[in-house]
Amino acid sequence: MRVADLPLAPEYVEHFEREGIAELYPPQVAAVEAGVCDGDNVVAAVPTASGKTFVAELALLTADGPGLYVCPLRALAREKYEEFDALPGVDAGISTGDYDSAAGDLAENDVIVATSEKVDSAIRNGAEWVDDLACVVVDEVHLLGSPGRGPTLEVTLATLRRRAPEVQIVALSATVDNPEDIAAWLDAELVESTWRPVDLRVGVHADGTVEFDDGSSLSVPVDAGDPASDADTEATAELVRGAVADGGQALAFVASRREAERLAERLSEERLPAVADGVDRGGDGDGGDEGDDAVDNRETTAAAVADELREADGTETGERLAETAERGVAFHHAGLSSDHRALVERSFRDRKLSVICATPTLAAGVNVPARRVIVRDQRRYTGEGTEWLPVLEVHQMCGRAGRPHLDPYGEAVLVAEDGGEREGLWERYVTADPERVESKLRDPAALRTHTLSLVATGIAGSQTEVLDALGGTFYASRTSNPNLGGVVGDAIASLIDDGLLAPTAADGDAGIEATPLGEQVSRQYVTPDTGVRIVEGLETVERMDPEAVTELTAFEIVCDTPDMVDTYLGNAERAEIYQFARTRSAELTTGMMEAEDFEGWLESVKTARVLTEWVDGASVEELVAAYRIGPGDLESRIERAEWLLGAADAIAEVVGVDMPAFASARKRLVSSAEKEEAEEAEET
């Protein structure tokens, strides 16, 4: 089937043909046959790089009205927005923040790109544009099984379908064990395929040999060298070297940020040949010498990437990244600034970098395919110990192998510690099916959040109506007797105890309504537990000496909430933060002997201290060096603090507590960030 055969306007056909898309892939043909261009609901569970974005574009371009594209990550949202906005005549909009608004300005767009959290918050704030949607595309729909964002995704989808019953739903997913269950929930046709545009073989390395699932093998001898060297790392280095020498690029996945940086530094010692010339040299992967010209070419292009990275910020982390990038190697993790992550991703796609060493989060994010993927670490530390990575997560990493139109094949290799571990990894990941997607809606914290939202937005006014609204969720579709009654009843009772809901009289049923506090908590898109913590902080503020209430007080309140990301507290700095808390105890709303989770509270004090120093003029470079945080960590804390300070200010107004420090801290937080951006722009 050709693009020209589809029910698309001529300008779209010409656009896709210019992009090199003339013939449809088999999964795309199956989606068309399933009715994706006819307004029918479709679930496509297909591998990475098999054309899911084009399926989304077909649905959005043939829909009889505006469309919404929902994705989990901001970086992915930006990438998709740019793709949709490049379509001729399409006015695309993007919204990933501002959780206290209905995003009414999006109503005029043909295609809206947003995270599920943003859509949920817009609905809570009265967004009317959702009623006019003709098509909703949900990317990474298997995240229904995620403990964090899964409940939000399924409740949001259920709400959208209730408000716009005729809306077309197109759900895109990696290959999972039970896509038929998702399709049944959405009343959709299922398109399931294992087809890929580039053949993929997956194997396990042990004892100098990779055994692949197609029966082939590859000799990758590892020079033991220094007895103190890490055999897994040396095997990874040899696998990377062979892939790049063969004209490809490599992605190496490790368990932690520190390991990503260490591996990048190790690989930067290799004289890796260039890939920026775009030539697909082929070969047998023996890692032969490509000559001085290739090395010189790499150094020229990589030096330009390093210059861009240095311009983005002057932190130690940024300098380490630039140093490895000069040799064609980069690392990628959440501790990097968003500018650095975007630069690394773009440079890799443009073939200016040979290798990225990354944590697993890159696998579920933006488009960064490679000739060879190496999964060096298959376990990660959870805070209580190490655990095996989920099969789906490893499959997503492996799925990055093979660049369409560039690679004749893709290879994914798991590195075993020794020959004895080969069979275990083979059974756990190579031949295993990915996990089933199961709803996490029964989680008490999730139910509290979404029960409050349903009542605050007027969708439900009793326990029966809450249960009826939740009847459209994935969870309800998966069980003949959802039995949420008791759990929802507990959620309602706890929300009443917290002053967020109140009982009302209703015919035949105990009615409930949101209190003014509950309405504001829901509208500000903070969790009920965060709302309660802010109120407790405000109650303490009323008892404090007014002179002691400072911006540090405001920061401590919002940093000590479930909606603020934890900041790692190292053993070496624990005593210093403890002393800081003692010295500034008069400004804090929690006494040192009152904290239920002392370590967690101390972490929040550290975050509050960092933010206080930021608004007082400390630079990113100074804070990163002083507090063992990454530029990306600081960036995310600033962003969350801005949101939470605004929410806390609104909550303070509802409960009648005068707390001007919230507004002043937020204003200085924003102005400090704008000043930093202006200085960076001026330097650039």
C-alpha positions, 0 to 999 in steps of 0.5 A: 500500500502506498501513501498516495492510495490513502485518503489524504489531501495531496499536500500531505501525500507530497510531504510524506513522499518528500520525507521518504515515506512512499510505501507503508510498512506492514503494521501501518497497512494493518492499522489502515485496514483496521480503520485508523483512517475511518474514525475507528478505535485502534490499538497498535502493539508493534515494535519500536521503529515500525512506524507508530508515529505515521499511524498517529499522523494518519488518525489525526489528519483524517479525523473530522475535527481537532486531535490530541496526542498524549505522551508521557515525557516532555522531551517526547512531547516536544519531538512530536510537536515539531513533527506535527507542526511541520505538516502542511497547514497543520497548526499544532500546539503543545502544553506540558506544564501550568497545572493550574490552568485549563489551557484554553489557548489550545482550543484553536489548534488542529493538533494538541500535544500534551502529557497525560498529567496536563490533560488531567489538570486541564479537565480539572480546571474546566477545559471545554476544548476536550469536548470538541476532540475528534481524535485522541492518540495515546502513545506508550499506552502500556504505561497504564501499568505504571504505579506513578502515571498509570492511574492518571492515564486511565482515569483521564482516558475514561473521562475523555470518552465520557465527555466526548463519546464519539471520539476516536481513540488510537493507542500505541504501545510497545509489544506487551503480553495482553494488548487484547485487554487494552483493545477490549477496554477501548472497544478497539481493533487490535493491530499486533505485529513483530515486524520491524523495518530492520532485522534485529538479533538479540544475544548474550555475551559471556566468555568472549562470545555473543550467542544470538537468538538466530543461531549465529555467534560473534567472537568478542574476546576481551583483553583482561589487561589490568586485573582490577578492571571490570570485565563487564565494562571491558566487554562493553567497550569491545562491543561498542568499538566493533559496532562503531568500526563497522560504520554504526553507532552504539547505545550502552545502558547501565544502572546509574548516573555514575556508571553512565559517566564512568563508562563514557569516560572509559569509552572516550579512551578508544579512538573510535572512527567517525560516523558523521559522514553518513556512510554505511560501511558495512563489514564484518564487525571485526573492529578494524582501523578506519584510518586517520581521515575518519578519526579526524572527521570525528574530531572535527564534528565532535569538537563542535558538539563539545563547544555547544555543550560548554555553551549550555552551562559551565558546570562540572557535569557539563565539562565532563560531558563536553570532554567525552563528547570531544571523542565522540562519546556522550552520557545521558541521564536525568541529572543533565540539564534539559538543554544538554540532554536535547543536544546529546540526542540531536547530535546522536541522531545527526551522527555527530556522536558515536556512542551514548552511555545512558540509564534505562530512561532513554529507552522509553524516550525520544528517537535515538536508534543505533546499530548496536545496543549493549545492556551491560547492567540488568539490575538496578538499586531501588533504595532497599536493594537491587532488583531485576529490570522488567522484561518490557524495559529491557525489550525497549532498550533492545528495540533501539537497535537498527537504524532504518535506511542506515543499518542492514541489521540491528544487534542487542547484546546483554552482557553476562558476568560469566558463562554461568549467567548466560542461560539465566539472562537468556531465559529472563529476557531473550526468550521471555514475553514482556509483562502483562499490563495491569491497572494500578488504580486500586492504590489508595493514594491514586484513589484519593487523588482521583476521587477528589478530582471526580467530586471537585469537577462535579462529575460525581456527587456520591460514592455511587457516582464515583464508582459509576465514573470509575466504571469506565476505567481499564481497571473496571474492564479487567474484572467482572466485580471491580469491588472498588466500593470498600476502597473508594469508601475508605478514600472518601472517609479519609478525604472528609477527615482531611477537610477536602470533602464534606457530606451532603444530603442526597436522595437515597445515597450519602452525598458528598461535595468538595470543600473550598479547600478540596476544590483548590487542591484539585484545581492546583493539581497537587495530591491530597497529601500535599494539600494536607501538608501545606495546610499543616505548615500554614497552621504552624506559621500562624503560631510562629513569630512573624519575623521568623517566617521567611522564604526558607519557611515557604520552601521548606513547606513545599519541599516537604510534600509528596509532590516534590522530588526527593534530593539525595542526601549523602553521608558526608553532608548529613551533619552539615544539613542537620546543623543548618536545620538546627541553626535555622529551626525558628524558620522551619515548620517542623521541629527536629524531634517532630518529623515522622520520617527524619531522613526524608525531612532532612532531604527536604531541608536540603532542597529548601536550602538549595532553592533559598541560595538559588534565589539569593544569587547562587549560580547553577555551577556553585550549587551543583558543586556544593550540593552533589546534584546534577544541573537537571536535578536543580532544574526539576526542583526549581520547576516543581517549587514554582508550581508548588509555591503557586499552589500553596499561595492559592491554598493559603488564601482559601484557609485564610492564612496570610503567607506572603513568603509563598508569592515572594519566593515564587517571584524570585524563583522565576526571576532567577531562572529568567536571569540565568537564561538571559545570561546564558543567551548573552554568553552564547 
